[in-house]
Amino acid sequence: MLITRIRTAAVLSGLITVAACRSQPPAPRFKPTSALQTVRAAAHGGQDLRLLVDEGNADSAADYARYVEQEAGFPADGTFDDLLRFCGFDAVTGRELETRPSRELMSNHPGRLLASRFFAPTITDVSGVGGPAASKDLGWRKLVRLTVQPNAPAAHRGIAAAYLVFNVFQPRAEIGSDPFEPCSRVPSRCSASNQVILVPQTVRIGRDALFWLVFENAAAGGKRTDHLSATFDGGDEASGSGGNPVKPYFLPGACAQCHGGSAATARLNYLDSDHWFDRTLAGNDFSDLAASPNGVVFDGGKYTTAPQFAEAFAVLRRLNEDIRRQNAGVGGEDFGFRAVDRWLTVHASSAEFADLIPRALPLPAGQPAARQWRDTPEDRALLGQLNRFCFRCHSSVAYHVFDKEAVFQHREAMARRVERGLLRPGGMPQDRTLEPRVSAELAGRLGRMQ
């Protein structure tokens, strides 16, 4: 225990003397320019093309942890609380960040911290594996953004900010209660995998645009881990290989799948509050949440016209402004940048839930003839289905469903994959089994696109 305390203190103060007392690990092999966004064949002969998230492995994760220590200065065995001290937050613990209300945290750390809690449909299991989709736990998130303090060890290593994500899952039977409250009483109800992104002050060509880390339950010490357990490939897809929808996804490959494809092109993903609201509308997957006292933007409460909601929404706006700035620094003008830029344009002076069509992505620079979603019955119907069934991946992977030109270019392959259905080569979507009527309708609309 004493050795651990000494080593942690030494690393955080920029010293390396303790390292001389132990054998040196091999130099990391990781290269930030390595392509990490891959297509993985799931079966024999490479013919069963599932387009799954690459799970990575423990060896590559260990190599990446050494690389992060070398490049960013955070020790490979540092804890979640060590990370807070690394960023200059010595007087708060990970458990406090998770359990204290967002407003209280921001009041205690003015200008240094932003916090937001919200419903997270993209982490909620909508498969029929293990029970009906309507019985599955609801996913909620708390996002905390730390501004690295000027004299903190992280600042001396060129880190500007840290984004911390806590994920909690609320049993459907508790839908009328606060989804975040159980963590304050029952540590096992806290976030099991705490995801962290470190954002450099500047982005150099060929160097890391982001660094990824994951920690275990902060209430249990927040030990550094090499993976997170999730249902990225969807419960229904997993039913073809054992039935367990939860699988381990190792750093850094699994992170890069949805964050830019490589460490050198890594991007923060924007917070699309409109999509969260979409998924709670009548006829969608989480319409039962409409009867809950909890608001989709949890800190804003249930009533979107109340001052409390405006205050909470202003935090989302500030977070998305920071995310747009990071995206622009990595190159901008890709679909991720255009998506966050569109959200900020739509919500420049309004916190109201926005309709589908006004959220269509703007045309790419230099492509005035590109297709854009229009307010027609056919466009509304197709975009509504894509938003429900495909946004989970295709708002951060390969293309964005609100980019009509991109959908048009992929329409034939999309239609084929939807028609094939789940558990057949290339079938989509991975996370649910569509009724034959629905898959035929979606494929037909894709085929009729103009």
C-alpha positions, 0 to 999 in steps of 0.5 A: 500500500505504501509503495502504491501511494509513493508511486502514484504521488511520484507520477502525478508530480512528474517524477519517474524515480520509482520506475527505476526500481522495477523492470521496464515494460516493453515500449508500446507498439501503438501508433495514433495513425493506425486505422482502428475502424474495421469490418469484422467477419464473424464466421467461416471463410470471411463470408459471414460479414456482420459489420460488428464492432471490433472487440479488440483484445487484452494485449492491445489494451495493455499496450495502449495503456503504456502508450497513454502513460508515455504520451499523456503522463497518466499511469497505466495503473492509476485509479479514477480518483488519481485521474481527478488529481491528475486534472487538478481536482484534488478536493473531489472524488469520483463517487462525489462526481457521480452522486452529487447533483449536476447543479451542485457540482457546477456551483462548487467548481464554477468555470471548471466543470460542466455536468449533465444527466440525460436519458441515453437510448443508444445504450438501452438494450432493445433486443428480445434476448432475455425478455421482451424489449419493453421490459429491459432496463433504461439507460441513463448517463451523467456526463462531466466535463473537467477543464484541466487546471493550469498547474495540474500534471495533465496541463504540463502534458498538454491536456486541456479537458477530460470528459467523464461518462457514468452509465446507470441502468434503471429497471423498468419497474422503477420508471417512476423514481430517480434513476441516479439516486440508488447509487448513493445508497447501493454501490452496485447500482452505480456506473460499472464502467466509467468512460473517460476521454482526455482532450489535448490542448492542440492537435498535431497532424499524425498525433492523438486527437483524443486519449481513451480510458475506462475505470471500474465502479468509482464507489469501489475505488475506480480501478483502471480497466482495459475494457468496458462491457456493453451491447454495442453489437446488439442483443439480438446479434449476440443471440446467434453466438451464445445469447449473451448481449453483453460482451467485453470491448477493449481499448483502444479499438472499440472506442475508435469505432464510434469516435473517428476511426483512429486516434489521430482522427478521433472525435467527440460525439455530440449530444443529440437531445432531439433524438432522445426525445424522438425515442420517447414519442408514441409508437417509439421504443421508450414511449412509457418514459413519457408517463415518468416524472423524469425528464429526458434532460434529467436536470431540466425536469419534466416541463421543457418551458420551465426555467429549470429546463432552460438552465439545464439545456444551456449546459448541453449547448455549452458542451456541444459548443466544446464538442464542435470546437474539438471536431473542427480542430481535427478537420471539421466538415465531416458528418460529425462536425456538420451534425453538431453544427446543425444542432447548435444552429437549430438550438441557437436560441431555442431549447424546444424539441426540434422536428425531424426535417429541420435537423437535416444535415447541411450540404457539404462544402462544395456540393451544392447539388447534394441531396437533403431531406425535404418536408415530404411524406416519403422523406418524413417516413423514411427518415423517421425509420432510419432515426429509430432503427439506424441512428444508434450506429449511423450517427457516429459510424461511417455516415449519418442518417440525417445526411440524405446524400450519404444515405442515398449513396448507401441505399442499395446496400442498406436495403439488402442488409435490412431485407436479409434480416438479423443473423444472416450475413450482413443483416441489419440492424444488429440490435433488434429483429424487425417484423417482416412488414417493417423490414420490407417497408424500410427496404422499399423506401430505401429503394424508392429514394430520389 
